[in-house]
Amino acid sequence: LTQPKQAAAKSPVQLSRHLHDQFVERVHVKKMKLALGTVVCAAAFGTLITQIQCANILVLMSVVSQSHFIWIRPIVNRLGEGGHNVTVLSVNVDPRSPKNVTYIHLENSYNTLYGNGTATARNDILKRSNEMPPAATISFYQFGLLGCEGAVTSQGLQQLLRYPSDFRFDLVVYDFTCGPCLLGLLHKFHYPPLVSVTGFGVPQFTERLVGGHKAASYIPHFTQLTDNPMPFGQRFLNTLVHLFDAVYRWAVFMPRLTQIAQRGFDYQLPDLTELEQRTLIMLTNSNPALDPPESLPPNVIPVGGLQIVEPKPLAPELATFIANAPKGAILFAMGTNFRSKMFTRERQAMFLEAFALLPEYHVLWKFDDDQLPRQASPNVLVRPWLPQNDILAQPRLRAFITHCGLMSTQEATYHAVPMIGIPIYVDQHLNLHRTVQAGAGVKLDLATLTTASVLSALRVVLENDSYRQAIEKRSALFRDQPDKPLDRAIWWMEWALRHPQEDRLRSSTVGMNRIIADGYDVAGCLFAILASLLMFIRIVCVKVCYRSSKKRKEKQG
């Protein structure tokens, strides 16, 4: 057999070059594999991003309130700016929205609520300012029924219902504050994932949508002005109001809402309660710095204050007016649902008289009535609309006269402006109550307003530094967050797009009977066992005693 040829011996230089060439070749191969893997990963990631950015999103906003629109508008705009195609069915429209945001107007909503005598009488805001808790709760749900009636009689809803039957939305975002009136559209568009949102804090009925526990022992109903912690009397009343709210919503509001909603749809609606319980993620206008502690399910995300954006420069007229104030400025704005004409002419004059007695301060008054009851003093600037957030951000602003709506309270807190509150209805009394408890504001009673009371409240806040210090402390807590609320809201909405069928964040108490969810059935069983055991022990003791007594008698006999 022939022996294999021996390789010629290599010199050290040749061996070194050979090893170097092999090393370079291996490195080149690894780089090629790494580059190929990077391309594949980038392509996959790019596909995912494209899928998220190109989503079709439907936003449903049937709450007849400009303030709720102001709260949700940044979400809509950010979704549009992020590349999503957004269709908004809304009682309000924004002509300056991004180009890929399309508004469909619910044009009859405001007319139904405010445009005729019957609706106006049923929605009398001043009458509602002094309602007892049961009446205030009923008024809240009445507001929702009127809003639903306006929505289903609008051509905007019919326009959306005319979309092709095979049209798909990838996500539905719904303001659930006033009930699931429009959620029949989930059935129309083949049940895309649902994100429920509200600018109304954490409403008392959220547990009906996402489960969890709304313990009346420490979570106040929006009609209750309570301490923290609550004494027994407050807990007792709060529990009664919570029970009344739950029963009224189940037995009266939801059946009536279903009847009204059905008029607007050309197909049989599914159970609206089951539709609202399809909520995958819930976004609430709440923040632990301002709201009482509350245990929330993991799919309930607090995004309080997301409507607060970077302030824009003021118009020269406003900027000059504030700059020329000797001691600073005061903002007077009562929100979007309260009209200045809802003040009597006498009350309007009271404010003007009080402002005239404070010439060292300049007052900006959002006044949307036809005319003032008298000539305003030179230190008062009256306009039908004012950029509230931009004015609150001014360092020379010293006080804010407000109705204490949640969003106004958040904006004043964020910008550290002490408040003089004139609450009207719904949660405004509770918002002011918490502000007063924190030492960051004072209260004026609408029913007992006088020039002297307005002037006194202003002087207390303007001349006592403790109010400024208290609101600065709250502001620091409110601002101290790991991310911006709006960024957090968008991230969770896109999470719902990435995981449309994922329900592991949902509480297992969704749709569960409260007797079972709160463990009353187990407690009842334990009570029955204990009672049976005690009864058995009693019977045994009676028999033993009887036998002992009988034996003693026999011995004695």
Helices and strands as residue ranges (DSSP letters): H 12-53, E 56-61, H 66-81, E 85-90, E 101-105, H 109-114, H 117-122, H 125-128, H 133-152, H 155-161, E 171-175, H 184-188, E 194-198, H 206-210, H 232-248, I 249-253, H 254-262, H 272-276, E 279-284, E 300-302, H 316-323, E 329-333, G 340-342, H 345-356, E 362-366, E 380-383, H 388-392, E 397-402, H 406-414, E 419-421, H 428-437, E 441-443, G 446-448, H 451-463, H 465-479, H 485-498, H 514-517, H 520-556
